[in-house]
Amino acid sequence: MKRKSLILMVLSIYISTLSLTSCGKNNVDGNSNTNINENTIKRDEINENVEKIVKQGYENLEKLLDDESSNRKLQGAVLVAEGDEIVFAKAYGYADVEDKIENKLNTRFAIASNTKQFTATAIMQLVEQNKISLDETIDKYFPGYKYGNKITIKNLLQMRSGIPDYLNEIDLFMLDKDTINILKEYENSAYYDKYVEDYRWSSEMILKNLYLTDLIFEPNEEYDYCNTNYYLLGLIIEEVSGMSFENYLKEYIFKPSKMDSSSIIPLNFDAKGHGSDESGIIVANPKFTYAAGAIYSNIFDMFRWSRALHKGNIITNESYEEMITPVDDYGYGLFIKDNIISHSGLIDGFSSNTQYDIEKDRIIIVLENIDPETDNLDAKYHTNLIREYLDQYE
C-alpha cells in the first residue's frame, strides 16, 4: 500500500476540486436523482486554501480547542456545521511530526470504524434494488461457513451475529496455522500491532479463519460490537454488485456525495499516525481493515457525506429510517442515542468521531492523528466536549 505506483494512481483523488453542490442517490443500475436540497453550501465557502473558518459567535470555541491543542491533547482537524453552513473549521498540530508538516483543513486521516456507515449504506442501496434481502442468511455468500444458515445480513449490520471480532478478539478468531505463523513474526516486535501493516492479509485468509471459529453466542441473542460483521458485508457487496468494494464506494457513495478526496488507499501526504513511541508510523493494510475501517477522508468530505446521508437522498427515506432505528443503541453502521447519531473510529495512530444532532441539525466532525508527542488522543471526547460547550451557550 506504500508503493509509489499506487500513490500516483490515486493522486488525482486528493487534488481534485473540492465542491459542495447537490448530492444524489445513484444505484448500481445507473439511475440517479441529484436533488439533495436547495440550501446547499456554496462552493466558495469551502476553499481548501483557507487557514480556518470561524464564524461570529464561535470565537470562544476556537479558544477552547486552541487550549486543548497547546497542551498536546488535540491534533488533527475539526469541523462544526449548523445545517448546511460550516461555522467552524480548524486544523491543529502536525500531519507529520517528524518532518514538521502541519495539518490543514484538507488533510486526510484514517477514519477507521467510521467506514461502517458507508458499508451499511451500500448494503441498503442494494436492498432497494432487490439484490439483497436483510433477512436472508449468509450461507448464500459463504457456503463453507458452518453457521452461515443461522446468521442474517441484518444480524451483521446490527452487530448481533455472535461471530468473534477478527480485530479485537485475535485469540478467538485467528486460528488458521498460516495466520498464526504471521502473527508470531511480530511477537518480539517492540510494537506488536505492526502486524496490521503486513502485506499478506487478504479476504481469503480472513475467511479461512472464520470457517474455523465458533460463535460466542447464538445469532440475534445479544449485541456485541464486531468488526468481522462489516468485513463480511464488504464481501457481500462485492459479490452482489460485481465490483470491488473500492470501486463500489467510488461510484455509488463517494461520487454522488461529492467526496472528491476520499479513498481506501493511504497516500504519502495523509496525516501520519503512531501507535506508540516504539511503533513508528503505522499504515494499516486496507485489505486488513477493509469494509470495517479502511477509508481515508478529510473534514470537508465527511461533512458532504453527513449531509448526503442525513438530509439527501443517497438512500430512500425508508432505508434511512431503518438504518437509524437502534437495537441496543446501534442501528446499521451508526450509534443512535438521545437524538444523536454518531460513530467513532480508532485504529493504530488515528482517532475519529462524527456526530449528527437530529433536533438541531448540527454536525460535529473530529479527525485526529496520534504521534509520540501527543497525549492519548480521543476524538469522541473532543466531539462531546464541543457539543456540551455549544449546548451550554445556546
C-alpha positions in Angstrom: 0.0 0.0 0.0 3.0 2.3 0.4 4.4 1.8 -3.2 4.8 4.9 -5.4 2.7 3.3 -8.2 -0.3 3.2 -6.0 0.3 6.8 -4.9 0.4 8.0 -8.4 -2.7 6.1 -9.4 -4.8 7.9 -6.9 -3.1 11.2 -6.6 -5.9 12.9 -8.5 -8.4 11.9 -5.8 -6.7 14.3 -3.4 -6.0 17.2 -5.7 -9.4 17.3 -7.4 -11.5 20.3 -6.8 -13.4 20.5 -3.6 -17.1 21.3 -4.3 -20.3 21.1 -2.4 -23.1 21.1 -5.0 -26.0 18.7 -4.9 -25.8 15.1 -3.8 -27.9 12.3 -5.0 -28.7 8.6 -4.8 -27.0 6.6 -7.5 -27.9 2.9 -7.8 -26.0 0.1 -9.5 -28.3 0.2 -12.5 -27.1 3.7 -13.3 -30.2 5.8 -12.4 -29.6 8.9 -10.3 -31.5 11.7 -8.6 -29.3 14.6 -7.8 -31.6 16.9 -5.9 -30.3 16.9 -2.3 -31.9 20.2 -1.2 -32.0 23.8 -2.3 -30.0 25.2 0.6 -26.6 23.7 -0.2 -23.3 25.3 0.7 -21.8 27.4 -2.0 -18.5 26.3 -3.4 -16.6 29.4 -2.3 -17.5 28.7 1.3 -15.2 25.6 1.2 -11.9 26.8 -0.1 -9.2 24.2 0.5 -6.6 27.0 0.8 -8.3 28.9 3.7 -6.5 28.6 7.0 -9.6 28.3 9.1 -13.4 29.1 9.3 -14.6 30.8 12.5 -18.0 32.4 12.1 -19.1 35.1 14.5 -20.1 33.7 17.9 -17.7 30.7 17.6 -14.5 32.6 18.8 -14.7 31.1 22.3 -15.0 27.6 20.8 -11.8 28.3 18.9 -10.1 29.4 22.2 -11.3 26.2 23.9 -9.8 24.0 21.2 -6.7 26.1 20.9 -6.0 25.4 24.6 -6.5 21.7 24.0 -4.0 21.8 21.2 -1.5 23.8 23.1 -1.4 21.1 25.7 -0.9 18.4 23.0 -4.3 16.9 23.8 -5.7 17.7 20.3 -4.0 17.2 16.9 -6.0 16.9 13.7 -8.9 18.7 12.1 -12.3 19.8 13.5 -15.5 20.9 11.7 -18.8 22.2 13.1 -21.8 22.9 10.9 -25.2 24.2 11.6 -27.4 22.9 8.9 -25.7 23.4 5.6 -23.4 26.2 7.0 -19.9 25.4 8.2 -19.5 27.7 11.2 -16.2 26.4 12.5 -13.3 24.5 10.9 -9.7 24.5 12.0 -6.7 22.2 11.9 -4.2 21.6 14.7 -0.8 20.2 15.1 1.2 18.1 12.7 0.3 15.8 9.9 3.9 14.6 10.1 5.6 15.5 13.3 8.9 14.2 12.2 9.1 16.4 9.1 7.1 19.2 10.8 4.3 19.2 8.2 1.3 20.9 9.7 -2.3 19.6 9.5 -4.5 21.6 7.2 -8.3 21.7 6.7 -8.0 19.3 3.7 -5.6 16.9 5.3 -6.8 13.3 5.1 -6.9 11.0 8.1 -7.8 7.3 8.6 -11.4 7.4 9.8 -11.2 3.7 10.9 -14.7 2.4 12.0 -16.5 5.4 10.7 -16.2 3.4 7.5 -19.0 1.2 8.7 -21.7 3.8 8.0 -20.6 3.8 4.3 -20.7 0.0 4.2 -24.1 -0.1 5.7 -25.4 2.5 3.3 -24.1 0.5 0.3 -26.0 -2.6 1.6 -29.2 -0.5 1.8 -28.7 0.7 -1.8 -28.6 -3.0 -2.9 -31.6 -3.8 -0.8 -33.5 -1.0 -2.5 -32.7 -2.7 -5.8 -34.0 -6.1 -4.5 -30.5 -7.5 -4.9 -30.2 -8.3 -1.2 -32.7 -9.2 1.5 -31.8 -8.2 5.0 -33.5 -11.4 6.3 -31.5 -13.8 4.1 -28.9 -15.9 5.7 -25.3 -15.5 4.7 -24.7 -19.2 3.7 -25.7 -17.9 0.3 -22.5 -15.9 0.2 -20.3 -18.1 2.4 -21.3 -21.7 1.7 -18.3 -23.1 3.6 -19.3 -21.4 6.9 -21.0 -23.9 9.2 -23.0 -21.2 11.0 -24.0 -19.3 7.8 -27.5 -20.7 7.8 -28.1 -19.1 11.2 -26.9 -15.6 10.6 -28.7 -13.0 8.5 -27.4 -9.8 6.8 -29.4 -7.8 9.4 -27.6 -9.6 12.2 -24.3 -8.5 10.6 -25.5 -4.9 10.3 -26.8 -4.7 13.9 -23.7 -6.4 15.5 -25.8 -9.4 16.6 -24.2 -12.3 14.7 -22.2 -13.9 17.5 -19.1 -14.1 15.3 -15.8 -13.3 17.1 -14.0 -10.0 16.2 -11.0 -10.5 14.0 -9.5 -7.2 15.1 -10.2 -7.3 18.9 -10.5 -11.0 19.7 -7.5 -12.4 17.9 -7.1 -15.4 20.2 -10.7 -16.5 19.3 -10.6 -15.6 15.6 -7.1 -16.2 14.3 -6.9 -20.0 14.3 -5.5 -20.8 10.9 -2.0 -22.2 11.0 -0.6 -19.8 8.4 -2.2 -16.8 10.1 -0.8 -17.8 13.5 2.7 -18.0 11.9 2.3 -14.5 10.5 1.3 -13.2 14.0 4.2 -15.0 15.6 6.6 -13.0 13.4 5.5 -9.9 15.4 5.6 -11.4 18.9 9.1 -10.0 19.6 8.5 -6.6 18.0 8.6 -3.5 20.2 5.1 -2.8 18.9 3.1 -6.0 18.3 0.3 -4.3 16.4 2.7 -3.7 13.5 1.0 -6.9 12.0 -1.8 -4.6 10.7 0.6 -3.5 8.1 1.5 -6.9 6.8 1.2 -7.2 3.0 -0.1 -10.8 3.2 -3.5 -10.0 4.6 -6.4 -11.0 2.3 -10.0 -11.8 2.3 -9.2 -15.5 1.7 -7.1 -15.5 4.9 -9.9 -13.9 6.9 -12.4 -16.4 5.6 -10.1 -19.3 6.3 -10.1 -18.2 10.0 -13.8 -17.5 10.0 -14.6 -21.1 9.0 -12.6 -22.4 11.9 -14.3 -20.3 14.6 -17.2 -21.0 16.9 -19.9 -18.5 17.7 -19.6 -16.7 21.1 -23.4 -16.5 21.3 -26.4 -17.6 19.2 -27.3 -15.1 16.5 -29.6 -12.2 17.5 -29.4 -13.1 21.2 -27.4 -10.1 22.1 -25.4 -7.1 20.8 -21.6 -7.3 20.5 -19.6 -4.8 18.5 -17.6 -6.9 16.0 -15.5 -5.8 13.0 -15.9 -9.2 11.3 -19.5 -8.4 10.6 -18.7 -5.5 8.4 -15.8 -7.3 6.8 -18.3 -9.9 5.6 -20.7 -7.2 4.5 -18.0 -5.8 2.2 -17.5 -9.2 0.6 -21.3 -9.4 0.1 -21.3 -6.0 -1.6 -18.6 -7.2 -4.0 -20.4 -10.4 -4.9 -23.8 -8.8 -5.4 -22.6 -5.7 -7.3 -19.9 -7.4 -9.3 -17.5 -4.6 -8.3 -14.6 -4.3 -5.9 -15.6 -2.7 -2.6 -13.2 0.2 -3.5 -14.9 0.8 -6.9 -18.4 0.5 -5.5 -17.6 3.2 -3.0 -16.1 5.4 -5.6 -19.1 5.1 -8.0 -22.1 4.9 -5.7 -21.0 6.5 -2.4 -18.2 9.0 -3.0 -19.2 10.3 -6.4 -22.9 11.1 -5.7 -21.8 12.6 -2.3 -19.1 14.8 -3.9 -16.4 13.2 -1.8 -13.6 14.0 -4.2 -10.8 13.5 -1.7 -11.6 10.1 -0.2 -10.3 6.6 -0.9 -9.4 3.4 0.9 -5.8 3.6 -0.3 -3.4 5.5 2.0 -1.4 8.2 0.3 2.0 9.6 1.2 0.6 13.1 2.0 -2.0 11.8 4.5 -1.7 12.6 8.2 0.7 10.2 9.8 -0.2 8.2 12.9 1.9 6.5 15.5 0.6 3.6 17.6 3.2 4.2 20.3 6.7 5.6 20.9 8.1 2.4 19.6 5.9 1.8 16.6 6.9 4.5 14.2 4.4 5.5 11.6 1.6 2.9 11.2 -0.2 2.4 7.9 -2.7 -0.4 8.1 -3.1 -2.6 5.0 -6.5 -1.7 3.6 -7.1 -5.4 2.8 -7.0 -6.0 6.6 -9.2 -3.1 7.7 -11.4 -3.3 4.5 -15.1 -2.6 4.9 -14.8 -2.4 8.6 -12.4 0.5 8.6 -10.3 1.3 5.6 -11.4 4.8 4.4 -9.2 7.9 4.4 -11.0 11.2 4.3 -10.9 14.8 5.4 -13.4 17.0 7.3 -14.9 18.5 4.2 -15.7 15.2 2.6 -17.0 13.9 5.8 -19.3 16.9 6.0 -20.5 16.3 2.5 -21.2 12.7 3.4 -23.1 13.7 6.5 -25.4 16.0 4.6 -25.9 13.4 1.8 -26.8 10.7 4.3 -28.9 12.6 6.8 -30.5 15.2 4.5 -30.1 14.0 1.0 -31.3 11.0 -0.9 -28.2 8.8 -1.2 -30.7 6.2 0.0 -34.5 6.4 0.4 -36.2 7.8 3.5 -37.4 4.4 4.3 -33.9 2.9 4.2 -32.5 5.8 6.2 -35.1 5.4 8.9 -34.3 1.7 9.1 -30.6 2.5 9.4 -31.2 4.8 12.4 -33.6 2.6 14.2 -31.4 1.2 17.1 -31.3 -2.1 18.9 -29.1 -1.7 22.0 -28.3 1.8 20.7 -26.9 0.5 17.4 -28.6 0.8 14.0 -26.9 -0.1 10.8 -23.3 1.3 11.0 -24.4 4.0 13.4 -24.9 4.6 17.1 -28.2 6.3 18.0 -28.9 7.7 21.4 -30.7 10.8 22.7 -31.3 12.3 19.3 -27.5 12.0 18.5 -26.4 9.8 15.5 -22.7 9.1 15.8 -19.8 6.7 15.2 -16.3 6.7 16.4 -13.2 5.2 14.8 -10.0 4.0 16.4 -7.0 2.3 14.8 -3.3 2.5 15.5 -2.3 6.1 15.1 -5.8 7.6 14.5 -9.0 8.5 16.3 -12.1 9.9 14.6 -15.7 10.7 15.6 -18.7 12.1 13.8 -21.9 13.3 15.4 -25.2 14.5 14.0 -27.8 16.1 16.2 -31.2 15.3 14.7 -33.1 18.1 16.5 -30.5 20.9 16.0 -29.4 19.7 12.6 -25.8 20.1 13.8 -22.8 18.2 12.6 -19.5 17.8 14.5 -16.6 16.1 13.0 -13.2 15.4 14.7 -10.4 13.6 12.9 -7.1 13.1 14.8 -3.7 11.6 14.3 -1.5 10.5 17.2 2.2 10.8 17.5 4.8 10.2 20.3 4.5 13.8 21.5 0.7 14.0 21.8 -1.4 12.9 24.8 -3.6 9.9 24.4 -6.0 11.5 21.9 -9.7 10.7 21.8 -11.8 12.2 19.1 -15.0 11.0 20.8 -14.0 13.0 23.9 -13.4 16.1 21.8 -16.7 15.8 19.9 -18.6 15.5 23.2 -16.6 18.5 24.6 -17.6 20.6 21.6 -21.3 19.5 21.8 -21.5 20.2 25.5 -19.9 23.6 25.0 -22.3 24.6 22.2 -25.3 23.4 24.2 -24.2 25.4 27.2 -24.0 28.7 25.3 -27.1 28.4 23.0 
